[in-house]
Amino acid sequence: MASAGRPAFALVRINIAQWSTDLDHRQLGRAIQEQGPVAVSHLLAGYPSLGSISVFDREFTIRYAWQATDRGGGQRIYVASDEPIQMASPEFLKFADPEPLTFLELRVDRNGDGIGKLSDAVRLSVDDSRNVIELRDFDRRPVDLLMVRDELHLYD
């Protein structure tokens, strides 16, 4: 993690036990396009647990998980929770208003190294041509997760 608002580095573990169904993916995309962010959070709350995000001894439930392969062999992984994902250390949480960061996009190269960025539902867009729900203006947003490593590549 890196940000002036997030001065402490923490190990963030993302465990995806299963991927979202195509039906859930399409429903979420339609909710983003037609109904807006409030509908997205309500819809996510009804989805089953697909895994977890652990940071600073807190655990957040993953309700949506999707992946797409890049041309160069890398992956883009999209994860959403129905609750705000707090990346600040516990001692700073009492001073901060919780941001509604519920969506995480990871970009991992073919070697398993990458970065991640967080967003609220307002900044999401649907790209039907690539069949993904992603962060709008990914390249212009600050990096939230550094040194992302796919554990499947640890022993390559």
QUIWOMO-V149892 format. One record per run of one state. SS is the DSSP state (h for helix, s for strand, l for the rest). FROM is the first residue (numbers start at 1). TO is the last residue. If there is no record, write none. Layout:
SS;FROM;TO + SS;FROM;TO
This chain:
l;1;12 + s;13;16 + l;17;21 + h;22;34 + l;35;36 + h;37;45 + l;46;50 + s;51;55 + l;56;57 + s;58;62 + l;63;63 + s;64;69 + l;70;74 + s;75;80 + l;81;89 + h;90;93 + l;94;102 + s;103;108 + l;109;112 + s;113;119 + l;120;120 + h;121;123 + s;124;127 + l;128;131 + s;132;135 + l;136;137 + h;138;140 + l;141;144 + s;145;149 + l;150;150 + h;151;153 + l;154;156
